[in-house]
Amino acid sequence: MTEKTLKEAQDFLTITRDDQVKRLIDIELLLERYPTTIVLSFLKDLLKEKQKALRDLVVTDKTTPRVNTVIGNMFRIHMAIRTIERETEVKAA
């Protein structure tokens, strides 16, 4: 995986708030230890878990701020997946 793609995917999984940086997932570390296919599978499984959590939240309390947080996290995970898959597709072609 190129350094540019890795940085872009990590940027989607990093939140900066009040001058503090929080990584939802340290994808750089994961990709050092595991193949890209395993990391993609992990991210997709995590996205499914977040979708289930969102369904549960909506059923119990639609007004909770956690709904926004889960949706934001889902979007970030989805975009990181797409970023990695886009490079994988380019290499395969």
N, C-alpha and C positions, 0 to 999 in steps of 0.2 A: 504494500500500500504506500502511496506517495505521502510525503510529509504534508503536502497541501491538503490532501483528503483527510488525513489523520487530524490535522489542526481544525479543519472545518467541522468534522464530526464531533470533536471534543468541545468546540465552541458551542454547539447546540446543547451539549450536556453540562454546560457550566453556567452558573447564575452568579451575577455580581449584584450585590445589594448592600447599600450603606458602606461602600468601600471594602466589603468582604466578598471574597470569592469562594463559591461553594460548587464543588463538582458533584452532580447527581451520580455520575458513574465515571470512574477513571478509565476511559477506554484505551488510553495509551498503555497503561499497565496491563490491561487485559490482552491487548494485541501483542505485547511482548511475550506473554506466557502461553497464549492459545492461538490456534489458526483463526483466520478471518471467519470461516464458516461457523465455527463454534461461537464466536463472539456475536455474530449476526443472529444465530439461533437463540442465544441468551437474551439479546435485546428484544427479539420478537416475543419470547416467552414473558419477559418483563412487561412489554406493552399489553399483552393479553391479561396479565394480572392487574394492571392499572385499569383496563376496561371493566373488569369484574368489580374492582373497587368502586369505580364510578357508578356502575349500575346499582350497587348496594347503597351508595351515598344518595343517589337520586330517589331511591325507594324510601329511605328513612328520613332524609331532610334535604330538600332541594335548595334551601337557603344557606346552607353552611358554606363558609369560605373555602373549605377543603375541596369543594367541587371545582373551583377555579384552579386551585393548586394541582389537582390531579389532571385536569384538562391540559394545563400548561406543561406538565411533565410528560403527558402522552404525546403532545405535539413535538416536544424536544426529542423524545426517543424516536418517534416516527421519522423526523427529519435526519437524525443521525443514521438510522437504518437506510434511508433513501440515499444519503451521501455515500455510504459504503457500497451499497448495491450498484449505484451509478458507476463507480470506478470498476467494480467487478465485471459489469456488463461490457464496459469499454475494453477491458483486458481480454474478455472472452471473444470479442468480435474480431 
